Each structure stands twice: as C-alpha cells, then as structure tokens.
C-alpha cells in the first residue's frame, strides 16, 4: 500500500441561498428509515443470460466486438476539444426571459427539463409514489442549487424512444405543457436531461442499439425544434432489468448504453445531423454528453461499489422502487453539483455566512491490480456547520454525501476527480484531484 498522496487543486468557492426545506437528502440504503426508502418483497429475479460489464468498467475491452468506454477509443472522459466546448457552453448559460434574452431574475430563469419514459419519470419527478425520493423535489429543496434554475419533469410514462422521435407525438405537447405550468416558456429551457429506451425491442446486437441510436439522433433534433434555446443535452442509460422477457429487458437495457455512446460519438465526429456549433454550420441539435451512467450488473458490485439490488426494483423487475429512485437521484444530484459542464449554472453564487474551505484533497492507493483508491479531503468550515461531500469520478460514476469514497479504476486514463463540499447554508467549495491509473 502506498502512502496517501495530496493532489494539487484549484479551489473555487461559490455559494448558495439557504432554503428552509430538506427532503430526503442522504439515505441510500435499503435498510434506511422506512419513510425515506420502503422496501417491498420482490420475486426472485431472473438472472441475465451472461454477465456484462458496465461500459465505464469495460473501458477498452469489448462487448460482442464493440469497444466499451463512454467515449471514443474506450475512454471514459470527454475528448479534450469536446470537453472544452462543453465547459464554454456551460459557462455562458445565464437566466433568460420569456423571449430567450439574457435577463437577471426574477424575470430570467434557467429551465432544466427531463425527457423520457416511465423509469425516467419515477427517477426524476417521482411519479405519484416517490416524489420525496426523486431528483426534482430533492433539487428544489437543496440550498446549493441556484434559485434561477427551474426544474421541470417533462417525462411521460409509457412513451418510448420511437414516440419521442415523432415530433408530432403527444409526448412533446405534454412536455411543453409542463414547462408552461412551471411558469416558463419554451425559450427558457436551456438544459435537457434524457433517458430513453424502446418498449419490447426486437433484433440482436448491434442492430437494436443502432436503431435506438437513430432514434436518439432524431430526438436530439426534436429537442432543438421544440426548445430553440436549449444548449446542452445530458444522456443517461437504463438501470439493470432483472428480466429477459418484457418491457425493456436484458440485454437491451444494457445495450442502451451503446446507443447513447454512439450518438455522442457521432456528434464528436462532426455528424451533420448533430451539429451544435454555429461556427460549423446550421445548428440542428444541442451539445450532447454523458450524464450519470446508471447500469449495474445487479448484485455484482460496480467499480464504485454500487449494486442494483432486488430491493431497488418493483415487482415487475424493471421499474425502480423507492430505494432505487433514491440511488438514482443521489447520482443525479452529485452529477449536477460536481461536473464542470453543470456546476457553472446549477450551483448558486450567493454567499450566506461563512464558506467551507478545502485545503487538501487526498487519495490513498489501496491496490494496484485493480487500481483501487480511497479519497478524502481536509475541509474546515468557519461557520462550524455540517458538511456534505459530492464526488465526480470523471468516468460516469458519482457519489453523493460520502466523506471518503472508495473507487476502482478499471480503465486506463487520466481522471480529474471533482469534489464539491456544501454546508448547511448552501455555501460550497470545489476542488479537483487528478488520478492516473497505471
């Protein structure tokens, strides 16, 4: 075991207004308080015919002849030009008025809209059952979120990617209605998070994933047609399905990751159907990159230690339970509060009281094969209030409210691990630690 190492970092301190509400912020276990995460018995799930590795753990390995990783060449990091472009776009996002013109609040707002099917509906908005555990309510109660960011759940249960690819489908009418009900116009939607799949898909790999890729390309174009001021679209993949026979079963649920990966890669490779940069011609789609990567091979722990347990699913073996919704919303919150393409506009910038101070970030290499690292940080808060730690491991994995997470890096690369520390007032500090597995 090597001795702890200290990472050089630039600490940025940004602050948020305090809110008086706190909803379900730190419970991740199935054995937690029942009101937060009630587990219901489920049948013994059917195992997938063959174990698969999450794309970010697969890295430069392959699945049925196709290279893994979230980005080209088996990498889990955005290629440098795409990353620079994304960070520039994020830094330029500002509140806009009903006509889409930059305007300070209260007239200006930043609309964050979700699109997708029933799983996305439960995870982002909570549906009728899980609102306290879902992302929307938790984000609205989070005093680290900028008050200009208006979160809208535009998902539609029972509506799959084939329907979202139709610009005339009622799904778009419903999404626009939800934007209006939130007090926004279509021109105030600047960011979209989406998670799509096909109900009862057919065909083998790669054909089925390529078909979904084509649908995702059309959906990205539809986003810009419906919400002409949208700048960024974040993609996430399906969670593990404990069934191989209905809805969106395995291995199709796993293979949605390849459809997302290939769509993003097409934009990186300047596909004319996904142009986002006005310097390269007519813009037809928003900038696209990965949000959190959700798929886990059931109870086989992922490289960040997470599992997708039977307690995380409902009796249909496809949709998340309260526990599952909480696990997903944890990752969404950590993503928006740590990733460089979300923090410039998602985090608040108003100081309330004292600010936490990150003086050092550390990583302790616990083993080299696999490359296993424990992270920690030296933080003090002059206000003496409690702190919560969010981590972005720069490979699609995220931890929410974990002080010293353990992470295995299975794919080579240079990982810029981002840490955000938030205190009770919503004041926050950012730091970055660089890890290079051998």
C-alpha positions, 0 to 999 in steps of 0.5 A, a space after each residue: 500500500 502506498 502512502 496517501 498522496 495530496 493532489 494539487 487543486 484549484 479551489 473555487 468557492 461559490 455559494 448558495 441561498 439557504 432554503 428552509 426545506 430538506 427532503 430526503 437528502 442522504 439515505 441510500 440504503 435499503 435498510 434506511 428509515 422506512 419513510 425515506 426508502 420502503 422496501 417491498 418483497 420482490 420475486 426472485 429475479 431472473 438472472 441475465 443470460 451472461 454477465 456484462 460489464 458496465 461500459 465505464 468498467 469495460 473501458 477498452 475491452 469489448 462487448 460482442 466486438 464493440 469497444 466499451 468506454 463512454 467515449 471514443 477509443 474506450 475512454 471514459 472522459 470527454 475528448 479534450 476539444 469536446 470537453 472544452 466546448 462543453 465547459 464554454 457552453 456551460 459557462 455562458 448559460 445565464 437566466 433568460 426571459 420569456 423571449 430567450 434574452 439574457 435577463 437577471 431574475 426574477 424575470 430570467 430563469 434557467 429551465 432544466 427539463 427531463 425527457 423520457 419514459 416511465 423509469 425516467 419519470 419515477 427517477 426524476 419527478 417521482 411519479 405519484 409514489 416517490 416524489 420525496 425520493 426523486 431528483 426534482 423535489 430533492 433539487 428544489 429543496 437543496 440550498 446549493 442549487 441556484 434559485 434561477 434554475 427551474 426544474 421541470 419533469 417533462 417525462 411521460 410514462 409509457 412513451 418510448 424512444 420511437 414516440 419521442 422521435 415523432 415530433 408530432 407525438 403527444 409526448 412533446 405537447 405534454 412536455 411543453 405543457 409542463 414547462 408552461 405550468 412551471 411558469 416558463 416558456 419554451 425559450 427558457 429551457 436551456 438544459 435537457 436531461 434524457 433517458 430513453 429506451 424502446 418498449 419490447 425491442 426486437 433484433 440482436 446486437 448491434 442492430 437494436 442499439 443502432 436503431 435506438 441510436 437513430 432514434 436518439 439522433 432524431 430526438 436530439 433534433 426534436 429537442 432543438 425544434 421544440 426548445 430553440 434555446 436549449 444548449 446542452 443535452 445530458 444522456 443517461 442509460 437504463 438501470 439493470 432489468 432483472 428480466 429477459 422477457 418484457 418491457 425493456 429487458 436484458 440485454 437491451 437495457 444494457 445495450 442502451 448504453 451503446 446507443 447513447 455512446 454512439 450518438 455522442 460519438 457521432 456528434 464528436 465526429 462532426 455528424 451533420 445531423 448533430 451539429 451544435 456549433 454555429 461556427 460549423 454550420 446550421 445548428 440542428 441539435 444541442 451539445 450532447 454528453 454523458 450524464 450519470 451512467 446508471 447500469 449495474 450488473 445487479 448484485 455484482 458490485 460496480 467499480 464504485 461499489 454500487 449494486 442494483 439490488 432486488 430491493 431497488 426494483 418493483 415487482 415487475 423487475 424493471 421499474 425502480 422502487 423507492 430505494 432505487 429512485 433514491 440511488 438514482 437521484 443521489 447520482 443525479 444530484 452529485 452529477 449536477 453539483 460536481 461536473 464542470 459542464 453543470 456546476 457553472 449554472 446549477 450551483 448558486 453564487 450567493 454567499 450566506 455566512 461563512 464558506 467551507 474551505 478545502 485545503 487538501 484533497 487526498 487519495 490513498 492507493 489501496 491496490 494496484 491490480 485493480 487500481 483501487 483508491 480511497 479519497 478524502 479531503 481536509 475541509 474546515 468550515 468557519 461557520 462550524 456547520 455540517 458538511 456534505 461531500 459530492 464526488 465526480 469520478 470523471 468516468 460516469 460514476 458519482 457519489 453523493 454525501 460520502 466523506 471518503 469514497 472508495 473507487 476502482 479504476 478499471 480503465 486506463 486514463 487520466 481522471 480529474 476527480 471533482 469534489 464539491 463540499 456544501 454546508 448547511 447554508 448552501 455555501 460550497 467549495 470545489 476542488 479537483 484531484 487528478 488520478 492516473 491509473 497505471 
